[in-house]
């Protein structure tokens, strides 16, 4: 899975493509670890092109949150697919992260 990053002023955007699993743990961590977050620093994880993720990814997001300052962290999970959104909501990640989507959530029947 390719990881693309862009740093604009005080926001790091990490864009992911394909299937997201523990296999890219090191690459994901290296995308944000060199940065020292300040009080107004923001992180955005673009999930619009992620087809699937496994549970280890949820742990990676929590590690990013710890690096960014836990409750003070400004992290947005942007445009997850419906499948990924269901996983994030089931794990109650909406209580720890901002989840921004341009689609309507469709719960499974």
N, C-alpha and C positions, 0 to 999 in steps of 0.2 A: 504494500500500500504506500503510495507516495504521500509525503507530508510536505506541504508548502507553507512557508511563513512569510509574513510581511510585518514590518514594524513601522508604524506611522505615529509620529509624535509620542503619545503615551499609551498606545494600544498595540498589542501583539495579536495578530490574527493567525491562527493555525488552521489551515484548510486540509481536510482529509478526504481521500478518495478510495472507494472500494470497500473491502472488509477490514474491520478494525479489530485487532486482537493483540494478545501479549507479544506476538512476534515483533511488533514495532515499539515495544516499551522503551528501549534505549533511544531510538530516534525521536519519539514523542518527548521524552524527558529532556533530551538535548535541545529541543526547540525552545524551551522556556527557562531551563536552569541557569544559563549564563546571565539572565536578566535579574536585576535587583529591583523588586517592585517598590514603588513609592506610594504615597497615600492616594494619588489620583491615577495610578496605573491600571489599565484595563486589559483583560484577556478576552478574546473571542475565539471560540472553537466552532468553525464552520463544518457542520455535519450534513450539508445538503447533498453531498455525493457519497455518503456512507451507506452502503447497502445493508450491512449487518455489523454487529459488534458482540463481543463476548463479555462475560461478567468481569474479567480482569480489567477491561477498559474503565469500568466504573471506579475501580481502585486507582487507576491512573488519573482520573479526573479528581479524585480525593487528594492524591499527592500534589497535583497542581494547586488545589485549593489551600493545602497546608503551606506550600511554598509562597503563595500569594497573600497569606495572612489570615487564613481561616474565615471567620465571620466577617472580617473587613474586606475580604477579597471581592473584586468586581470581575466576575467571570460570567460570560454569556455563552450558552450553548445555542447556536443559531441554526435554524431551519433543518431540524432532524426529520428524517422520513417518518412515516406513520409507525412503522415497526420499531424504529429506534426511539421515537417519542414514547411509545407504550412501555418500553423497557425503562426509560428514564423515570417515567411517572410511577411505575411499579416499585422502583427503588427509592421513591420519594425524593428524587434529585431536584424536583421543583421547589423544595424547601431550602436547598443549599446553593442553587445556581439559578440564574435567570435563564429561562428557556423561551426563546423567541422563535415563532414559527409563522409562516405565511399560509398555513393550511388549517383546516378544521380537524380536530382530533376525532377519529372514528373508532370508538371502542369495539373490540371484537365481540361477536355475538355469543 
